């Protein structure tokens, strides 16, 4: 599924931020969301691909999609 066209409930922009800030912002956003809601994170940190995979494993939130486009990395998480 395309991370850009998915029907998400919330999107956060973490462009220009390096680890661990994109993860921390995502964690805060997920805490305010309902179970099953989708969160799209737009990041510029190449390490965010690996970071969000680990975050999903550790927290039980589902990593629905990851996509890189130009210099941006898009992640979609489903709140557990």
PDB file with one MODEL, atoms N, CA, C and O in Angstrom:
MODEL        1
ATOM      1  N   UNK A   1       0.841  -1.188   0.000  1.00  0.00           N
ATOM      2  CA  UNK A   1       0.000   0.000   0.000  1.00  0.00           C
ATOM      3  C   UNK A   1       0.883   1.248   0.000  1.00  0.00           C
ATOM      4  O   UNK A   1       1.935   1.257   0.639  1.00  0.00           O
ATOM      5  N   UNK A   2       0.478   2.273  -0.691  1.00  0.00           N
ATOM      6  CA  UNK A   2       1.256   3.489  -0.831  1.00  0.00           C
ATOM      7  C   UNK A   2       1.128   4.357   0.420  1.00  0.00           C
ATOM      8  O   UNK A   2       0.026   4.751   0.801  1.00  0.00           O
ATOM      9  N   UNK A   3       2.252   4.648   1.047  1.00  0.00           N
ATOM     10  CA  UNK A   3       2.276   5.412   2.295  1.00  0.00           C
ATOM     11  C   UNK A   3       1.740   6.832   2.118  1.00  0.00           C
ATOM     12  O   UNK A   3       1.308   7.460   3.084  1.00  0.00           O
ATOM     13  N   UNK A   4       1.770   7.333   0.887  1.00  0.00           N
ATOM     14  CA  UNK A   4       1.307   8.710   0.651  1.00  0.00           C
ATOM     15  C   UNK A   4      -0.199   8.803   0.493  1.00  0.00           C
ATOM     16  O   UNK A   4      -0.790   9.828   0.834  1.00  0.00           O
ATOM     17  N   UNK A   5      -0.838   7.748  -0.021  1.00  0.00           N
ATOM     18  CA  UNK A   5      -2.256   7.845  -0.323  1.00  0.00           C
ATOM     19  C   UNK A   5      -3.136   7.165   0.725  1.00  0.00           C
ATOM     20  O   UNK A   5      -4.361   7.177   0.602  1.00  0.00           O
ATOM     21  N   UNK A   6      -2.528   6.575   1.752  1.00  0.00           N
ATOM     22  CA  UNK A   6      -3.321   5.903   2.780  1.00  0.00           C
ATOM     23  C   UNK A   6      -4.167   6.919   3.548  1.00  0.00           C
ATOM     24  O   UNK A   6      -3.786   8.079   3.700  1.00  0.00           O
ATOM     25  N   UNK A   7      -5.295   6.467   4.016  1.00  0.00           N
ATOM     26  CA  UNK A   7      -6.212   7.322   4.766  1.00  0.00           C
ATOM     27  C   UNK A   7      -5.770   7.362   6.228  1.00  0.00           C
ATOM     28  O   UNK A   7      -6.171   6.522   7.033  1.00  0.00           O
ATOM     29  N   UNK A   8      -4.940   8.349   6.556  1.00  0.00           N
ATOM     30  CA  UNK A   8      -4.403   8.440   7.912  1.00  0.00           C
ATOM     31  C   UNK A   8      -5.199   9.445   8.742  1.00  0.00           C
ATOM     32  O   UNK A   8      -5.779  10.389   8.206  1.00  0.00           O
ATOM     33  N   UNK A   9      -5.216   9.228  10.057  1.00  0.00           N
ATOM     34  CA  UNK A   9      -5.921  10.135  10.945  1.00  0.00           C
ATOM     35  C   UNK A   9      -5.052  11.326  11.350  1.00  0.00           C
ATOM     36  O   UNK A   9      -5.567  12.386  11.706  1.00  0.00           O
ATOM     37  N   UNK A  10      -3.744  11.146  11.295  1.00  0.00           N
ATOM     38  CA  UNK A  10      -2.850  12.205  11.747  1.00  0.00           C
ATOM     39  C   UNK A  10      -1.527  12.111  10.999  1.00  0.00           C
ATOM     40  O   UNK A  10      -1.085  11.022  10.633  1.00  0.00           O
ATOM     41  N   UNK A  11      -0.899  13.261  10.776  1.00  0.00           N
ATOM     42  CA  UNK A  11       0.412  13.285  10.140  1.00  0.00           C
ATOM     43  C   UNK A  11       1.318  14.211  10.921  1.00  0.00           C
ATOM     44  O   UNK A  11       0.903  15.292  11.340  1.00  0.00           O
ATOM     45  N   UNK A  12       2.562  13.786  11.119  1.00  0.00           N
ATOM     46  CA  UNK A  12       3.536  14.671  11.755  1.00  0.00           C
ATOM     47  C   UNK A  12       4.728  14.855  10.826  1.00  0.00           C
ATOM     48  O   UNK A  12       5.130  13.935  10.114  1.00  0.00           O
ATOM     49  N   UNK A  13       5.282  16.057  10.846  1.00  0.00           N
ATOM     50  CA  UNK A  13       6.413  16.425  10.003  1.00  0.00           C
ATOM     51  C   UNK A  13       7.656  16.477  10.884  1.00  0.00           C
ATOM     52  O   UNK A  13       7.770  17.340  11.755  1.00  0.00           O
ATOM     53  N   UNK A  14       8.587  15.551  10.656  1.00  0.00           N
ATOM     54  CA  UNK A  14       9.819  15.552  11.447  1.00  0.00           C
ATOM     55  C   UNK A  14      11.025  15.830  10.544  1.00  0.00           C
ATOM     56  O   UNK A  14      12.148  15.430  10.854  1.00  0.00           O
ATOM     57  N   UNK A  15      10.780  16.521   9.421  1.00  0.00           N
ATOM     58  CA  UNK A  15      11.878  16.853   8.513  1.00  0.00           C
ATOM     59  C   UNK A  15      12.932  17.686   9.258  1.00  0.00           C
ATOM     60  O   UNK A  15      12.603  18.603  10.010  1.00  0.00           O
ATOM     61  N   UNK A  16      14.187  17.346   9.034  1.00  0.00           N
ATOM     62  CA  UNK A  16      15.273  18.097   9.652  1.00  0.00           C
ATOM     63  C   UNK A  16      15.635  17.621  11.050  1.00  0.00           C
ATOM     64  O   UNK A  16      16.629  18.070  11.620  1.00  0.00           O
ATOM     65  N   UNK A  17      14.840  16.716  11.607  1.00  0.00           N
ATOM     66  CA  UNK A  17      15.122  16.198  12.950  1.00  0.00           C
ATOM     67  C   UNK A  17      15.846  14.867  12.848  1.00  0.00           C
ATOM     68  O   UNK A  17      15.544  14.042  11.984  1.00  0.00           O
ATOM     69  N   UNK A  18      16.800  14.671  13.738  1.00  0.00           N
ATOM     70  CA  UNK A  18      17.528  13.404  13.759  1.00  0.00           C
ATOM     71  C   UNK A  18      17.111  12.589  14.970  1.00  0.00           C
ATOM     72  O   UNK A  18      16.531  13.107  15.925  1.00  0.00           O
ATOM     73  N   UNK A  19      17.422  11.300  14.907  1.00  0.00           N
ATOM     74  CA  UNK A  19      17.114  10.362  15.976  1.00  0.00           C
ATOM     75  C   UNK A  19      17.602  10.941  17.302  1.00  0.00           C
ATOM     76  O   UNK A  19      18.712  11.471  17.344  1.00  0.00           O
ATOM     77  N   UNK A  20      16.843  10.868  18.367  1.00  0.00           N
ATOM     78  CA  UNK A  20      15.588  10.121  18.506  1.00  0.00           C
ATOM     79  C   UNK A  20      14.337  10.978  18.349  1.00  0.00           C
ATOM     80  O   UNK A  20      13.239  10.514  18.659  1.00  0.00           O
ATOM     81  N   UNK A  21      14.473  12.215  17.877  1.00  0.00           N
ATOM     82  CA  UNK A  21      13.319  13.125  17.859  1.00  0.00           C
ATOM     83  C   UNK A  21      12.130  12.636  17.034  1.00  0.00           C
ATOM     84  O   UNK A  21      10.999  12.755  17.506  1.00  0.00           O
ATOM     85  N   UNK A  22      12.320  12.089  15.819  1.00  0.00           N
ATOM     86  CA  UNK A  22      11.135  11.583  15.092  1.00  0.00           C
ATOM     87  C   UNK A  22      10.384  10.502  15.871  1.00  0.00           C
ATOM     88  O   UNK A  22       9.153  10.475  15.866  1.00  0.00           O
ATOM     89  N   UNK A  23      11.119   9.615  16.538  1.00  0.00           N
ATOM     90  CA  UNK A  23      10.488   8.551  17.337  1.00  0.00           C
ATOM     91  C   UNK A  23       9.728   9.157  18.519  1.00  0.00           C
ATOM     92  O   UNK A  23       8.600   8.761  18.810  1.00  0.00           O
ATOM     93  N   UNK A  24      10.355  10.115  19.191  1.00  0.00           N
ATOM     94  CA  UNK A  24       9.709  10.734  20.358  1.00  0.00           C
ATOM     95  C   UNK A  24       8.433  11.463  19.953  1.00  0.00           C
ATOM     96  O   UNK A  24       7.423  11.387  20.653  1.00  0.00           O
ATOM     97  N   UNK A  25       8.475  12.171  18.824  1.00  0.00           N
ATOM     98  CA  UNK A  25       7.275  12.874  18.345  1.00  0.00           C
ATOM     99  C   UNK A  25       6.185  11.879  17.947  1.00  0.00           C
ATOM    100  O   UNK A  25       5.003  12.112  18.202  1.00  0.00           O
ATOM    101  N   UNK A  26       6.582  10.779  17.326  1.00  0.00           N
ATOM    102  CA  UNK A  26       5.613   9.750  16.942  1.00  0.00           C
ATOM    103  C   UNK A  26       4.987   9.122  18.183  1.00  0.00           C
ATOM    104  O   UNK A  26       3.781   8.878  18.219  1.00  0.00           O
ATOM    105  N   UNK A  27       5.804   8.862  19.194  1.00  0.00           N
ATOM    106  CA  UNK A  27       5.313   8.254  20.429  1.00  0.00           C
ATOM    107  C   UNK A  27       4.271   9.164  21.088  1.00  0.00           C
ATOM    108  O   UNK A  27       3.233   8.694  21.554  1.00  0.00           O
ATOM    109  N   UNK A  28       4.558  10.472  21.123  1.00  0.00           N
ATOM    110  CA  UNK A  28       3.647  11.448  21.709  1.00  0.00           C
ATOM    111  C   UNK A  28       2.333  11.504  20.917  1.00  0.00           C
ATOM    112  O   UNK A  28       1.251  11.539  21.502  1.00  0.00           O
ATOM    113  N   UNK A  29       2.437  11.513  19.586  1.00  0.00           N
ATOM    114  CA  UNK A  29       1.242  11.572  18.736  1.00  0.00           C
ATOM    115  C   UNK A  29       0.401  10.314  18.913  1.00  0.00           C
ATOM    116  O   UNK A  29      -0.822  10.399  19.023  1.00  0.00           O
ATOM    117  N   UNK A  30       1.043   9.150  18.942  1.00  0.00           N
ATOM    118  CA  UNK A  30       0.310   7.888  19.095  1.00  0.00           C
ATOM    119  C   UNK A  30      -0.437   7.843  20.422  1.00  0.00           C
ATOM    120  O   UNK A  30      -1.534   7.288  20.499  1.00  0.00           O
ATOM    121  N   UNK A  31       0.148   8.422  21.460  1.00  0.00           N
ATOM    122  CA  UNK A  31      -0.477   8.416  22.788  1.00  0.00           C
ATOM    123  C   UNK A  31      -1.800   9.176  22.779  1.00  0.00           C
ATOM    124  O   UNK A  31      -2.668   8.927  23.615  1.00  0.00           O
ATOM    125  N   UNK A  32      -1.954  10.108  21.826  1.00  0.00           N
ATOM    126  CA  UNK A  32      -3.172  10.921  21.754  1.00  0.00           C
ATOM    127  C   UNK A  32      -4.186  10.351  20.755  1.00  0.00           C
ATOM    128  O   UNK A  32      -5.244  10.941  20.533  1.00  0.00           O
ATOM    129  N   UNK A  33      -3.858   9.210  20.160  1.00  0.00           N
ATOM    130  CA  UNK A  33      -4.712   8.631  19.123  1.00  0.00           C
ATOM    131  C   UNK A  33      -5.472   7.413  19.639  1.00  0.00           C
ATOM    132  O   UNK A  33      -5.158   6.867  20.697  1.00  0.00           O
ATOM    133  N   UNK A  34      -6.475   7.001  18.871  1.00  0.00           N
ATOM    134  CA  UNK A  34      -7.271   5.828  19.237  1.00  0.00           C
ATOM    135  C   UNK A  34      -6.676   4.564  18.651  1.00  0.00           C
ATOM    136  O   UNK A  34      -5.955   4.614  17.654  1.00  0.00           O
ATOM    137  N   UNK A  35      -6.974   3.438  19.264  1.00  0.00           N
ATOM    138  CA  UNK A  35      -6.503   2.152  18.772  1.00  0.00           C
ATOM    139  C   UNK A  35      -6.985   1.946  17.335  1.00  0.00           C
ATOM    140  O   UNK A  35      -8.165   2.132  17.037  1.00  0.00           O
ATOM    141  N   UNK A  36      -6.064   1.561  16.447  1.00  0.00           N
ATOM    142  CA  UNK A  36      -6.422   1.337  15.047  1.00  0.00           C
ATOM    143  C   UNK A  36      -6.188   2.540  14.155  1.00  0.00           C
ATOM    144  O   UNK A  36      -6.180   2.409  12.931  1.00  0.00           O
ATOM    145  N   UNK A  37      -5.996   3.721  14.754  1.00  0.00           N
ATOM    146  CA  UNK A  37      -5.737   4.927  13.967  1.00  0.00           C
ATOM    147  C   UNK A  37      -4.381   4.832  13.279  1.00  0.00           C
ATOM    148  O   UNK A  37      -3.462   4.179  13.773  1.00  0.00           O
ATOM    149  N   UNK A  38      -4.274   5.498  12.129  1.00  0.00           N
ATOM    150  CA  UNK A  38      -3.019   5.521  11.375  1.00  0.00           C
ATOM    151  C   UNK A  38      -2.325   6.866  11.534  1.00  0.00           C
ATOM    152  O   UNK A  38      -2.952   7.923  11.468  1.00  0.00           O
ATOM    153  N   UNK A  39      -1.014   6.797  11.746  1.00  0.00           N
ATOM    154  CA  UNK A  39      -0.165   7.988  11.876  1.00  0.00           C
ATOM    155  C   UNK A  39       0.884   7.948  10.777  1.00  0.00           C
ATOM    156  O   UNK A  39       1.602   6.959  10.632  1.00  0.00           O
ATOM    157  N   UNK A  40       0.972   9.040   9.993  1.00  0.00           N
ATOM    158  CA  UNK A  40       2.014   9.147   8.969  1.00  0.00           C
ATOM    159  C   UNK A  40       3.101  10.069   9.509  1.00  0.00           C
ATOM    160  O   UNK A  40       2.817  11.158  10.006  1.00  0.00           O
ATOM    161  N   UNK A  41       4.353   9.617   9.404  1.00  0.00           N
ATOM    162  CA  UNK A  41       5.494  10.411   9.837  1.00  0.00           C
ATOM    163  C   UNK A  41       6.348  10.691   8.609  1.00  0.00           C
ATOM    164  O   UNK A  41       6.722   9.771   7.882  1.00  0.00           O
ATOM    165  N   UNK A  42       6.654  11.966   8.381  1.00  0.00           N
ATOM    166  CA  UNK A  42       7.535  12.339   7.276  1.00  0.00           C
ATOM    167  C   UNK A  42       8.861  12.761   7.893  1.00  0.00           C
ATOM    168  O   UNK A  42       8.906  13.677   8.713  1.00  0.00           O
ATOM    169  N   UNK A  43       9.945  12.089   7.494  1.00  0.00           N
ATOM    170  CA  UNK A  43      11.260  12.339   8.090  1.00  0.00           C
ATOM    171  C   UNK A  43      12.308  12.516   6.998  1.00  0.00           C
ATOM    172  O   UNK A  43      12.103  12.111   5.853  1.00  0.00           O
ATOM    173  N   UNK A  44      13.434  13.125   7.366  1.00  0.00           N
ATOM    174  CA  UNK A  44      14.555  13.256   6.435  1.00  0.00           C
ATOM    175  C   UNK A  44      15.774  12.475   6.932  1.00  0.00           C
ATOM    176  O   UNK A  44      16.789  12.412   6.238  1.00  0.00           O
ATOM    177  N   UNK A  45      15.685  11.888   8.108  1.00  0.00           N
ATOM    178  CA  UNK A  45      16.788  11.116   8.678  1.00  0.00           C
ATOM    179  C   UNK A  45      16.778   9.707   8.079  1.00  0.00           C
ATOM    180  O   UNK A  45      15.833   8.951   8.307  1.00  0.00           O
ATOM    181  N   UNK A  46      17.833   9.336   7.301  1.00  0.00           N
ATOM    182  CA  UNK A  46      17.858   8.001   6.696  1.00  0.00           C
ATOM    183  C   UNK A  46      17.782   6.881   7.740  1.00  0.00           C
ATOM    184  O   UNK A  46      17.271   5.799   7.453  1.00  0.00           O
ATOM    185  N   UNK A  47      18.282   7.138   8.937  1.00  0.00           N
ATOM    186  CA  UNK A  47      18.232   6.148  10.008  1.00  0.00           C
ATOM    187  C   UNK A  47      16.823   5.881  10.497  1.00  0.00           C
ATOM    188  O   UNK A  47      16.582   4.910  11.215  1.00  0.00           O
ATOM    189  N   UNK A  48      15.887   6.747  10.108  1.00  0.00           N
ATOM    190  CA  UNK A  48      14.509   6.581  10.589  1.00  0.00           C
ATOM    191  C   UNK A  48      13.872   5.302  10.046  1.00  0.00           C
ATOM    192  O   UNK A  48      12.955   4.763  10.665  1.00  0.00           O
ATOM    193  N   UNK A  49      14.345   4.808   8.897  1.00  0.00           N
ATOM    194  CA  UNK A  49      13.792   3.555   8.350  1.00  0.00           C
ATOM    195  C   UNK A  49      13.997   2.429   9.363  1.00  0.00           C
ATOM    196  O   UNK A  49      13.058   1.715   9.716  1.00  0.00           O
ATOM    197  N   UNK A  50      15.229   2.287   9.816  1.00  0.00           N
ATOM    198  CA  UNK A  50      15.581   1.253  10.796  1.00  0.00           C
ATOM    199  C   UNK A  50      14.947   1.567  12.162  1.00  0.00           C
ATOM    200  O   UNK A  50      14.450   0.673  12.848  1.00  0.00           O
ATOM    201  N   UNK A  51      14.974   2.847  12.537  1.00  0.00           N
ATOM    202  CA  UNK A  51      14.457   3.254  13.851  1.00  0.00           C
ATOM    203  C   UNK A  51      12.981   2.913  14.003  1.00  0.00           C
ATOM    204  O   UNK A  51      12.568   2.408  15.047  1.00  0.00           O
ATOM    205  N   UNK A  52      12.179   3.183  12.969  1.00  0.00           N
ATOM    206  CA  UNK A  52      10.742   2.923  13.088  1.00  0.00           C
ATOM    207  C   UNK A  52      10.428   1.427  13.043  1.00  0.00           C
ATOM    208  O   UNK A  52       9.425   0.988  13.606  1.00  0.00           O
ATOM    209  N   UNK A  53      11.279   0.644  12.378  1.00  0.00           N
ATOM    210  CA  UNK A  53      11.093  -0.807  12.403  1.00  0.00           C
ATOM    211  C   UNK A  53      11.296  -1.319  13.829  1.00  0.00           C
ATOM    212  O   UNK A  53      10.515  -2.135  14.319  1.00  0.00           O
ATOM    213  N   UNK A  54      12.343  -0.838  14.486  1.00  0.00           N
ATOM    214  CA  UNK A  54      12.630  -1.245  15.866  1.00  0.00           C
ATOM    215  C   UNK A  54      11.554  -0.731  16.812  1.00  0.00           C
ATOM    216  O   UNK A  54      11.130  -1.447  17.719  1.00  0.00           O
ATOM    217  N   UNK A  55      11.107   0.517  16.604  1.00  0.00           N
ATOM    218  CA  UNK A  55      10.072   1.115  17.450  1.00  0.00           C
ATOM    219  C   UNK A  55       8.791   0.283  17.394  1.00  0.00           C
ATOM    220  O   UNK A  55       8.167   0.029  18.424  1.00  0.00           O
ATOM    221  N   UNK A  56       8.403  -0.136  16.199  1.00  0.00           N
ATOM    222  CA  UNK A  56       7.179  -0.923  16.033  1.00  0.00           C
ATOM    223  C   UNK A  56       7.303  -2.259  16.768  1.00  0.00           C
ATOM    224  O   UNK A  56       6.376  -2.686  17.456  1.00  0.00           O
ATOM    225  N   UNK A  57       8.454  -2.909  16.615  1.00  0.00           N
ATOM    226  CA  UNK A  57       8.673  -4.188  17.307  1.00  0.00           C
ATOM    227  C   UNK A  57       8.600  -4.023  18.821  1.00  0.00           C
ATOM    228  O   UNK A  57       8.008  -4.849  19.515  1.00  0.00           O
ATOM    229  N   UNK A  58       9.203  -2.954  19.328  1.00  0.00           N
ATOM    230  CA  UNK A  58       9.294  -2.757  20.778  1.00  0.00           C
ATOM    231  C   UNK A  58       7.979  -2.310  21.405  1.00  0.00           C
ATOM    232  O   UNK A  58       7.720  -2.603  22.572  1.00  0.00           O
ATOM    233  N   UNK A  59       7.145  -1.603  20.641  1.00  0.00           N
ATOM    234  CA  UNK A  59       5.934  -1.014  21.230  1.00  0.00           C
ATOM    235  C   UNK A  59       4.657  -1.773  20.892  1.00  0.00           C
ATOM    236  O   UNK A  59       3.626  -1.564  21.532  1.00  0.00           O
ATOM    237  N   UNK A  60       4.713  -2.655  19.892  1.00  0.00           N
ATOM    238  CA  UNK A  60       3.505  -3.379  19.508  1.00  0.00           C
ATOM    239  C   UNK A  60       2.614  -2.609  18.555  1.00  0.00           C
ATOM    240  O   UNK A  60       1.561  -3.106  18.155  1.00  0.00           O
ATOM    241  N   UNK A  61       3.025  -1.378  18.178  1.00  0.00           N
ATOM    242  CA  UNK A  61       2.301  -0.653  17.137  1.00  0.00           C
ATOM    243  C   UNK A  61       2.729  -1.249  15.798  1.00  0.00           C
ATOM    244  O   UNK A  61       3.884  -1.640  15.630  1.00  0.00           O
ATOM    245  N   UNK A  62       1.797  -1.319  14.844  1.00  0.00           N
ATOM    246  CA  UNK A  62       2.091  -1.964  13.564  1.00  0.00           C
ATOM    247  C   UNK A  62       2.676  -0.963  12.578  1.00  0.00           C
ATOM    248  O   UNK A  62       2.109   0.106  12.356  1.00  0.00           O
ATOM    249  N   UNK A  63       3.822  -1.321  11.985  1.00  0.00           N
ATOM    250  CA  UNK A  63       4.406  -0.517  10.921  1.00  0.00           C
ATOM    251  C   UNK A  63       3.730  -0.956   9.625  1.00  0.00           C
ATOM    252  O   UNK A  63       4.066  -1.999   9.066  1.00  0.00           O
ATOM    253  N   UNK A  64       2.781  -0.162   9.155  1.00  0.00           N
ATOM    254  CA  UNK A  64       1.945  -0.533   8.015  1.00  0.00           C
ATOM    255  C   UNK A  64       2.676  -0.311   6.691  1.00  0.00           C
ATOM    256  O   UNK A  64       2.532  -1.098   5.755  1.00  0.00           O
ATOM    257  N   UNK A  65       3.461   0.765   6.620  1.00  0.00           N
ATOM    258  CA  UNK A  65       4.156   1.088   5.372  1.00  0.00           C
ATOM    259  C   UNK A  65       5.384   1.931   5.648  1.00  0.00           C
ATOM    260  O   UNK A  65       5.437   2.702   6.607  1.00  0.00           O
ATOM    261  N   UNK A  66       6.375   1.761   4.777  1.00  0.00           N
ATOM    262  CA  UNK A  66       7.556   2.626   4.771  1.00  0.00           C
ATOM    263  C   UNK A  66       7.892   2.898   3.327  1.00  0.00           C
ATOM    264  O   UNK A  66       7.777   2.020   2.472  1.00  0.00           O
ATOM    265  N   UNK A  67       8.307   4.112   3.062  1.00  0.00           N
ATOM    266  CA  UNK A  67       8.578   4.475   1.684  1.00  0.00           C
ATOM    267  C   UNK A  67       9.617   5.593   1.686  1.00  0.00           C
ATOM    268  O   UNK A  67       9.562   6.496   2.522  1.00  0.00           O
ATOM    269  N   UNK A  68      10.561   5.531   0.750  1.00  0.00           N
ATOM    270  CA  UNK A  68      11.478   6.654   0.613  1.00  0.00           C
ATOM    271  C   UNK A  68      11.182   7.333  -0.709  1.00  0.00           C
ATOM    272  O   UNK A  68      10.940   6.685  -1.728  1.00  0.00           O
ATOM    273  N   UNK A  69      11.207   8.642  -0.665  1.00  0.00           N
ATOM    274  CA  UNK A  69      10.879   9.420  -1.853  1.00  0.00           C
ATOM    275  C   UNK A  69      11.788  10.643  -1.847  1.00  0.00           C
ATOM    276  O   UNK A  69      11.722  11.470  -0.937  1.00  0.00           O
ATOM    277  N   UNK A  70      12.638  10.754  -2.869  1.00  0.00           N
ATOM    278  CA  UNK A  70      13.648  11.808  -2.924  1.00  0.00           C
ATOM    279  C   UNK A  70      14.474  11.726  -1.637  1.00  0.00           C
ATOM    280  O   UNK A  70      15.079  10.689  -1.362  1.00  0.00           O
ATOM    281  N   UNK A  71      14.508  12.795  -0.852  1.00  0.00           N
ATOM    282  CA  UNK A  71      15.303  12.786   0.387  1.00  0.00           C
ATOM    283  C   UNK A  71      14.417  12.595   1.607  1.00  0.00           C
ATOM    284  O   UNK A  71      14.833  12.878   2.730  1.00  0.00           O
ATOM    285  N   UNK A  72      13.198  12.118   1.391  1.00  0.00           N
ATOM    286  CA  UNK A  72      12.265  11.961   2.510  1.00  0.00           C
ATOM    287  C   UNK A  72      11.913  10.501   2.736  1.00  0.00           C
ATOM    288  O   UNK A  72      11.912   9.685   1.814  1.00  0.00           O
ATOM    289  N   UNK A  73      11.617  10.205   3.980  1.00  0.00           N
ATOM    290  CA  UNK A  73      11.245   8.851   4.381  1.00  0.00           C
ATOM    291  C   UNK A  73       9.881   8.931   5.033  1.00  0.00           C
ATOM    292  O   UNK A  73       9.676   9.699   5.973  1.00  0.00           O
ATOM    293  N   UNK A  74       8.950   8.138   4.535  1.00  0.00           N
ATOM    294  CA  UNK A  74       7.572   8.196   5.025  1.00  0.00           C
ATOM    295  C   UNK A  74       7.248   6.884   5.725  1.00  0.00           C
ATOM    296  O   UNK A  74       7.467   5.803   5.179  1.00  0.00           O
ATOM    297  N   UNK A  75       6.730   6.993   6.924  1.00  0.00           N
ATOM    298  CA  UNK A  75       6.398   5.827   7.739  1.00  0.00           C
ATOM    299  C   UNK A  75       4.935   5.938   8.128  1.00  0.00           C
ATOM    300  O   UNK A  75       4.455   7.028   8.440  1.00  0.00           O
ATOM    301  N   UNK A  76       4.223   4.823   8.112  1.00  0.00           N
ATOM    302  CA  UNK A  76       2.833   4.809   8.576  1.00  0.00           C
ATOM    303  C   UNK A  76       2.724   3.748   9.668  1.00  0.00           C
ATOM    304  O   UNK A  76       3.042   2.577   9.459  1.00  0.00           O
ATOM    305  N   UNK A  77       2.267   4.191  10.834  1.00  0.00           N
ATOM    306  CA  UNK A  77       2.093   3.303  11.981  1.00  0.00           C
ATOM    307  C   UNK A  77       0.613   3.197  12.326  1.00  0.00           C
ATOM    308  O   UNK A  77      -0.124   4.180  12.258  1.00  0.00           O
ATOM    309  N   UNK A  78       0.189   1.993  12.697  1.00  0.00           N
ATOM    310  CA  UNK A  78      -1.173   1.797  13.201  1.00  0.00           C
ATOM    311  C   UNK A  78      -1.083   1.645  14.715  1.00  0.00           C
ATOM    312  O   UNK A  78      -0.364   0.792  15.235  1.00  0.00           O
ATOM    313  N   UNK A  79      -1.837   2.503  15.408  1.00  0.00           N
ATOM    314  CA  UNK A  79      -1.810   2.463  16.864  1.00  0.00           C
ATOM    315  C   UNK A  79      -2.392   1.149  17.368  1.00  0.00           C
ATOM    316  O   UNK A  79      -3.445   0.703  16.913  1.00  0.00           O
ATOM    317  N   UNK A  80      -1.691   0.544  18.311  1.00  0.00           N
ATOM    318  CA  UNK A  80      -2.159  -0.742  18.845  1.00  0.00           C
ATOM    319  C   UNK A  80      -3.359  -0.550  19.733  1.00  0.00           C
ATOM    320  O   UNK A  80      -3.890  -1.522  20.271  1.00  0.00           O
TER     321      UNK A  80
ENDMDL
END
